[in-house]
Amino acid sequence: MMLRVEALTLSFGGVRALNEVGFEVAEGEFFGILGPNGAGKTSLFNCLSGLVAPTGSVTVEGTELLGRRPHEIAELGVARTFQNLGLFGSMSVTGNILVGAHRQISGGALSAALRWPRTFRSERQARERADELIDLLGLGAYRDATVDTLPYGIRKRVEIAKAVASGPKLLLLDEPVAGMNHEETDQFVEFVLELKARMGLTIVMIEHDVPMVMRISDRILALDFGEVIGVGTPEEIRHNERFISAYLGTPAGADAPAEPQLHGGNR
Amino acid sequence: MALTETAPRLRPVRTGQPPARRRDDSRLCRTRTQRILLAVAFVAIVAFPLSVESAFLISLTGTIGIFALAALGLNILSGYAGQISLAQSIFVGIGAFAGVALGGLAELPLLVWLPGTFVAGGLAAALVAPLTLRLKGVFQIVLSLALIFVGHYAFINLPALTGGNGGISATPSLSLGFIDFGELTVAGMRYSYEQGLFILIWLVLAASMIAVVNMHRTRFGRALVAVREAETAAEIAGINAARVKVQAFVLAGAFAGLAGGLLMAQLRYVQAEQFGINMGLELLIIVVVGGLGTTWGPVVGAAVISSIPVLATQYAEHIPFLQADFSQSGEIGIPVGQVGLLIYGLALVLVMVFEPRGLSHIFGAGGRSLLRLARRARTTSEPVLVPQPHAHLGGKA
């Protein structure tokens, strides 16, 4: 089992952001997470990447994540993207991707200062891999551009390139297509599936674009008010009454046109 | 990462884009011009002091080199890693007194006492780094202020090493064995101690700058900038932010220590009073005015900030409203001792308002446009200042 979450509970003061959440993700799976705004989806990701301290258990290939610091979790092969982007504004696209590749490059301050050949060889290899990723994601025209100057859609792509540059086993995507148009979303799906196949990734994705999640996920977790309201294949979730009522507000919504289009998260 | 393995080559998501330029940005010199300039700089470091006789000019440029070195260290911490410190002067002091102990009292050779000052500064910084880096922003400034007073207290209460309030003199050896910077003899010509020391200072500065450029362009340097820009995102990428910040602090202290050692060699007398808040402020202003997080910022900043007060003092009689002592003449004006503060403040305000990226950015942009002009003058027979119509539209037709 790639990822196993058990009895995960996270409270902020009196508010239970997550309550006894448990699910499993198999290796190579594309796992979608759906839920209305405030359902606890991003809190769940923050637990997985060590930004908050919940109770319960989260294991990746049998290794416990809770209690580890974010950079230690990254060492275990877990990478994530942020909903509002975690890019380094003053650096170039290549620079951002190379920061993503941090754990794949060897050498510290001293060996760099002395121009130690091994360090610079590893640096060159990382730059070659970064260039490959740049071509793969169609970022060639922006290779040396400062990230702050790029449009939002391009920055979202850089964010994903940065995350996969670490060569992760498990990739967590937090609303990767929020704010994108239909065409950009299709493009995103194309290259994420390609990356997944090529790098043997297991992907967990939070997204509000319900049709898209239904289309590409192997299985889906539906959350509402910090609780699991359903886990299963897209077909099972589509017919899950608790899911439908969570998204549409009333049980009568079951008769409404399928696939509600909620676009939370875009500002 | 198995991007290149058996999987078929993916066609780029968007076609019609130019293929990415392949350029290795971790190299020291990216263009031929840079390689030539680097060689010229090394020649100048040796040629300049040997061809200039003015003791005033040699000592001023030596001082600039020393302050640039201390600022180079602070630039790693404040420019790249984004952590503010006013206490850089304390580490300069620690280096200076370590130099007195190793080079003066213990009479060790240059190759021992000078690296010793580097290590002393770094060790002292490592001792306090965990404290200062726990704090952020304005609290960090307050703590670094406190550090200055603690350091000063330590200095004046260790009279065996520092001479207490009175200071201590030392005559360190500047000999490498085959070459003695203290008594430089080239082609039968004897050169002064200051001329030899100039070469030593600027060679150390050049080597340090190259080391810092190497760090900045590789994994460690990117980690520093990443922590400055977005600490959480940096940690998610696998960067141990706490550790990286401590490393930056230690490097800053080490380069400050090295500068202190050279300052001790230049003055051959050091006193705790020198390493107070004034020097700490001066170094921070050098880094900001020169350009935070730039390669040449510390040097440009030091050249401007450290030389203007000295020049003002030297030429006070020619400058209106400037005198050494107003108590005798009864006129109104600025005493030379205060002019430095005035200039620092003015330079800081001007830079923050007109070019927050610092003077080195202005110089860099100016240099690049000069190069462009020169290149255009070479490639076209047209007069440089009369551009061909629509040439900027790439009209090859």
Interface residues (C-beta under 8 A of the other chain):
Chain A: S49 L51 R69 P70 H71 A74 E75 A79 R80 F82 G86 L87 F88 G89 S90 M91 T94 G95 L98 V99 G100 H102 R103 Q104 I105 S106 G107 G108 A109 A112 A113 L114 R115 T119 F120 E123 R124 R127 R129 D131 E132 L133 I134 D135 L136 L137 G138 G140 A141 R143 D144 K162 A165 S166 G167 Q187 E190 F191 E194 A197 R198 M199 G200
Chain B: M1 A2 L3 T4 A7 L10 P12 V13 R14 Q17 P18 P19 A20 R21 R22 D24 D25 S26 L28 A211 V212 N214 M215 R217 T218 R219 F220 G221 R222 A223 V225 A226 E229 A230 T232 A233 A234 E235 I236 A237 G238 I239 N240 A241 Q247 L251
